[in-house]
Amino acid sequence: MTKKQAFTEVIKENQGIIFKITSVYTNNKEDQQDLYQEIVYQLFKSYKTFKGNAKVSTWMYRVALNTSITYLKKEKRGGVRIPIEKILTYKTEQEDTIIEDRIELLHTQIKKLNIIEKGIILLYLEGKNYDEIAEITGFTNTNVGTRLSRIKEKLKTQILK
């Protein structure tokens, strides 16, 4: 298997990671597609230097989060603002509208967090433990715990308003 084929397989197996990150860091489908392409491009560029010291998913999260942060910083400097569309990327299969409303409310509140907070809470909601979050973000375990505690409190305050 060539490196190109191996890379394609890695992307196919882990495209959910990229999709989740792009849905948190963008406000509409077009931006989400642009960011998705940028992340794949950055993954491709850095694939040849990936040594396998970390899990592939950890490496992908790190590249995707860093690319998203850079993308948002460039967008802010450009001054281009696109109206926020409410896109619910996760819909429950249940017909229970209360649960759907709560998920939408949480998703809306997560969108209001700053770029670092979005990344940390996304990893937490993905079931990553503090060690994994610390490895992906480059923060210490203690810093991850502190930040998560503050993020949870912020979300709780925003939701209860």
DASULDA-V934424 format. One record per backbone hydrogen bond with DSSP energy under -1.0 kcal/mol. NH is the residue of the N-H (numbers start at 1). CO is the residue of the C=O. Records with the same first field share a line. If there is no record, write none. Layout:
NH = CO, CO
This chain:
6 = 2
7 = 3
8 = 4
9 = 5
10 = 6
11 = 7
12 = 8
13 = 9
14 = 10
17 = 14
19 = 15
20 = 16
21 = 17
22 = 18
23 = 19
24 = 20
25 = 21
32 = 28
33 = 29
34 = 30
35 = 31
36 = 32
37 = 33
38 = 34
39 = 35
40 = 36
41 = 37
42 = 38
43 = 39
44 = 40
45 = 41
46 = 42
47 = 43
50 = 47
59 = 55
60 = 56
61 = 57
62 = 58
63 = 59
64 = 60
65 = 61
66 = 62
67 = 63
68 = 64
69 = 65
70 = 66
71 = 67
72 = 68
73 = 69
74 = 70
75 = 71
76 = 72
77 = 73
78 = 74
85 = 27
87 = 85
100 = 96
101 = 97
102 = 98
103 = 99
104 = 100
105 = 101
106 = 102
107 = 103
108 = 104
109 = 105
110 = 106
111 = 107
113 = 110
118 = 114
119 = 115
120 = 116
121 = 117
122 = 118
123 = 119
124 = 120
125 = 121
126 = 122
127 = 124
128 = 123
133 = 129
134 = 130
135 = 131
136 = 132
137 = 133
138 = 134
144 = 140
145 = 141
146 = 142
147 = 143
148 = 144
149 = 145
150 = 146
151 = 147
152 = 148
153 = 149
154 = 150
155 = 151
156 = 152
157 = 153
158 = 154
159 = 155
160 = 156
